[in-house]
Amino acid sequence: MRSPRILATAALQAATAGCADAEGLQSSGDLGTAHAPQSLWKEYRPDRPDPAQQPGTAAVVPGIPEVTGAAREKGMRGVDPLAVVRADMKASVTQDGGTGRLVDPRALQRLALCTQAVDDDCPLRPAVLHDLTGDGRDELITAVDLDGRLSELRVYTLRDDGRIARILSRRAVLEGVEVAAEHLAVREPTSNSAYVAVSDYVWDPASGTMNLSQLTLDDCPGGNGARCAP
């Protein structure tokens, strides 16, 4: 009976020689050399973000009257989207000092094109009402188009106390936006024209925001490596 050491040696020799099948051992060819990942700039670390100036943080929109009475049951229905977005972005520009950390400074300039109603010159996209928090009341989803490519995506909810709060803010090239149940997915182009990045946001009652739950790559429409439209 062979010793375990001899059997192990024989197995190792067979493995290094190639793969075995009905025809015998086959060479796997040169598999190359494995390299451990190399960390770059280990000594550099970003400063911790100021919670008040962190994009995506929930915030009550100032300057908007509280929704009272039976109107609360309708959520964001009946609320003026243009007034909400203007008030929110004005407060954000003041808070970040015009640095663009919270909102692109061009957003307010573009919103100045809007009248009381959304028209052809207004960069504010038509409001979409959808229950993202699962409380039976609709949230308000909209976006301000900045330059024909970049947009400021915003989602607002009505809190139990009647105040309106922003629960998602995202500056992105909106290849597509999708809603399903309590999920909101943002599709963005990548440096590889065959794929789009899909960010899936889900309501998080603990933080009071739509939190990023999954980030994936998806084929461009058409499949088979089709290239996305520029």
C-alpha positions in Angstrom: 0.0 0.0 0.0 1.4 3.4 -1.0 2.0 5.9 1.7 -0.1 9.1 1.8 3.0 11.1 1.0 3.6 9.2 -2.3 0.0 9.6 -3.3 0.1 13.3 -2.6 3.3 13.7 -4.7 1.7 11.7 -7.6 -1.3 13.9 -7.5 0.7 17.1 -7.5 2.8 15.9 -10.5 -0.4 15.1 -12.4 -1.9 18.5 -11.6 1.2 20.4 -12.7 1.5 18.4 -15.9 -2.0 19.4 -17.2 -5.6 18.3 -17.1 -6.7 14.7 -17.3 -9.5 13.4 -19.6 -10.3 10.3 -21.5 -7.4 11.0 -23.9 -4.9 11.3 -21.0 -3.1 14.3 -19.6 -3.5 17.5 -21.6 -1.3 20.6 -21.2 -3.1 23.7 -20.0 -0.4 25.9 -21.4 1.3 28.8 -19.7 -1.1 30.2 -17.1 1.0 33.2 -16.4 2.3 34.5 -13.1 0.0 35.5 -10.3 0.6 38.9 -8.9 -0.6 40.3 -5.6 -2.5 43.6 -5.8 -0.4 46.7 -5.3 -1.9 49.5 -3.2 -1.1 53.0 -4.5 -0.7 56.0 -2.2 -1.2 54.2 1.1 -0.3 57.3 3.0 -3.1 59.4 1.5 -6.5 59.3 3.1 -9.4 61.7 2.5 -10.8 63.8 5.3 -13.9 62.6 7.0 -17.0 64.2 5.4 -18.9 66.8 7.2 -22.3 65.2 7.8 -24.0 68.5 6.9 -22.2 68.7 3.5 -22.5 65.1 2.5 -24.4 64.5 -0.8 -27.4 62.2 -0.3 -28.0 63.1 3.3 -31.7 63.6 4.3 -32.6 67.2 4.9 -35.8 69.1 5.6 -36.5 71.6 2.8 -36.6 75.1 4.4 -39.1 77.7 3.4 -41.8 75.3 2.5 -45.0 75.4 4.6 -45.9 72.2 6.5 -48.6 70.1 5.0 -51.5 69.8 7.4 -54.8 68.0 7.8 -56.1 65.5 5.3 -53.6 66.6 2.7 -50.9 64.6 4.6 -52.5 61.4 3.5 -51.8 62.3 -0.1 -48.1 62.5 0.5 -46.4 64.8 -2.1 -49.5 65.0 -4.2 -50.7 68.5 -4.5 -47.3 70.0 -3.5 -45.7 72.4 -6.0 -42.6 70.5 -7.4 -41.0 73.7 -8.7 -41.3 75.5 -5.3 -39.8 72.5 -3.5 -36.8 72.1 -5.8 -36.1 75.8 -5.8 -36.1 76.0 -2.1 -34.0 72.9 -1.6 -31.3 73.9 -4.1 -31.2 77.5 -2.9 -30.5 76.2 0.6 -27.9 73.7 -0.7 -26.0 76.4 -2.6 -25.9 78.5 0.5 -24.8 75.6 2.6 -21.9 74.5 0.4 -20.9 78.0 -0.4 -21.3 77.5 -4.1 -18.6 74.9 -4.2 -20.9 72.4 -6.0 -20.5 69.8 -3.3 -24.3 69.5 -2.6 -25.7 71.0 -5.8 -24.3 72.3 -9.1 -24.5 76.1 -8.9 -25.9 76.1 -12.4 -29.1 74.4 -11.2 -30.5 77.6 -9.7 -29.6 79.6 -12.8 -31.4 77.0 -15.0 -34.4 77.0 -12.7 -34.7 80.8 -13.3 -36.0 79.8 -16.7 -39.1 78.2 -15.2 -42.4 80.0 -14.8 -45.0 78.9 -12.3 -45.6 75.9 -14.6 -43.1 73.5 -16.2 -42.8 74.5 -19.8 -40.5 73.8 -22.8 -37.8 76.2 -21.5 -37.9 74.8 -18.0 -35.1 72.3 -17.2 -37.2 70.7 -14.4 -38.4 67.3 -15.5 -42.1 66.4 -15.1 -42.7 65.2 -11.5 -43.2 61.5 -11.0 -45.2 60.3 -7.9 -44.4 56.9 -6.5 -44.4 55.3 -3.1 -40.8 54.5 -2.3 -41.0 54.4 1.4 -43.8 51.8 1.7 -46.1 54.0 3.9 -48.8 54.3 1.3 -48.0 57.9 0.4 -46.3 59.0 -2.8 -42.8 60.5 -2.9 -41.9 63.1 -5.5 -39.2 62.2 -8.0 -37.8 64.8 -10.4 -34.5 66.1 -11.9 -33.0 69.4 -13.1 -31.2 69.1 -16.4 -28.0 71.2 -16.3 -26.4 71.2 -19.7 -28.1 68.6 -21.9 -26.1 65.8 -20.4 -25.6 66.2 -16.6 -28.6 66.3 -14.3 -29.4 66.8 -10.6 -31.8 64.0 -9.5 -33.9 64.6 -6.4 -36.4 62.6 -4.4 -38.6 64.2 -1.7 -41.0 62.7 0.9 -43.6 64.1 3.3 -42.7 63.3 6.9 -45.3 62.4 9.5 -44.9 65.9 11.0 -45.9 67.5 7.7 -42.5 68.7 6.7 -41.0 68.0 3.3 -37.6 66.3 3.3 -35.1 65.4 0.6 -34.3 61.7 0.8 -32.1 61.3 -2.3 -29.8 63.7 -4.3 -27.7 62.5 -7.1 -25.7 64.3 -9.8 -25.5 62.0 -12.8 -25.8 61.4 -16.5 -29.2 59.8 -16.4 -29.1 57.1 -19.0 -32.3 55.9 -17.3 -34.2 56.0 -14.1 -36.5 53.2 -13.0 -38.8 52.6 -10.1 -40.3 49.3 -8.7 -41.9 49.0 -5.3 -39.5 50.6 -2.9 -36.5 50.6 -5.3 -35.2 53.3 -7.5 -32.5 52.4 -10.0 -30.3 54.9 -11.8 -28.6 53.9 -15.0 -25.4 55.7 -16.1 -22.9 55.3 -18.9 -19.5 54.0 -18.2 -16.1 54.3 -19.8 -16.8 51.0 -21.5 -19.5 51.8 -24.1 -20.9 48.3 -24.0 -22.1 48.6 -20.4 -24.1 50.9 -18.1 -23.7 51.2 -14.3 -26.9 50.5 -12.4 -27.2 52.0 -8.9 -30.1 50.5 -6.9 -31.4 52.7 -4.1 -33.7 51.3 -1.3 -35.6 53.2 1.4 -33.8 53.0 4.8 -36.1 54.0 7.7 -33.2 54.2 10.1 -31.4 57.0 8.2 -34.5 58.4 6.5 -32.9 58.2 3.1 -32.8 56.2 -0.1 -29.6 54.2 0.5 -27.4 52.7 -2.2 -28.0 48.9 -1.8 -26.4 47.5 -5.0 -24.1 48.7 -7.8 -23.9 46.5 -10.9 -23.0 46.6 -14.6 -25.6 45.9 -17.2 -25.4 45.4 -21.0 -26.5 48.2 -23.1 -29.9 47.8 -24.8 -29.7 45.4 -27.6 -27.3 43.0 -25.9 -24.5 41.1 -27.6 -22.0 43.8 -26.7 -24.0 46.6 -28.3 -22.6 50.0 -27.7 -24.6 52.5 -25.8 -25.6 55.7 -27.5 -23.1 58.5 -26.7 
